[in-house]
């Protein structure tokens, strides 16, 4: 089993197996060793995300297993959305989210929130879009929080619309989506913004979900986004033990 980031650990494991070397001390790996389990410590977080290769699809040497059958057909080839991750880590630690666990297991292993360069992202998009029979007509940026750094978003806005130009989706925490950032996203060609409201109760959101923000702020942000004609997708967590009839009414009121 590999805990956390697997690129370094898997490379070291592959090389050790290839070369007939001992692989039982590779960091991030838990290994079944007869009657005992070797639980190796965590290695450092990858700080230079630009050093990682781009996500691949449609390569001739790929095989796929679906419903217990082996296939050479990559389903990604018929998907019109290109998925791209521009960063790793989230500055927030909401109690319901896996990032909360990551903050614990990666503590002391290096800077947690890391971002790829704009140049790397542009090159990945172009590399994929220039493939034969490409069907991609939009990009989904799957970061926990898309570009919120002012310098980064300035470069992204000026280069993306010229060098890529496809409509795109991005996810945000309401606290990070400032008016200046929003204007840059609109200029770059954003089509849909996704952000989590999670509940209509300020109390549940802040005290139980440990997610800072108020209904008033959400309404203000939604109104600001609407001015630009950008679509919004809201995330909610409603089927839980904390909501009451009254807090669900708060949810409905907020949505209306």
Secondary structure, 3 states (H helix, E strand, C coil): CECCCCHHHHHHHHHHHHHCCCCCCCCCEEEEECCEEEECCCCCCCCCHHHCCCCCCCCCCCCEEECCEEECCCHHHHCCEEEECCEECCCCCCCCCHHHHHHHHCCCCCCCCEECCHHHHHHHHHHHHCCCCCCCCEEEECCCCCCCCHHHHHHHHHHHHHHCCCEEEEEECHHHCCHHHHHHHHHHCEEEEEEEEECCCHHHHHHHCCCCCCHHHHHHHHHHHHCCCCEEEEEECCCCCCCCHHHHHHHHHHHC
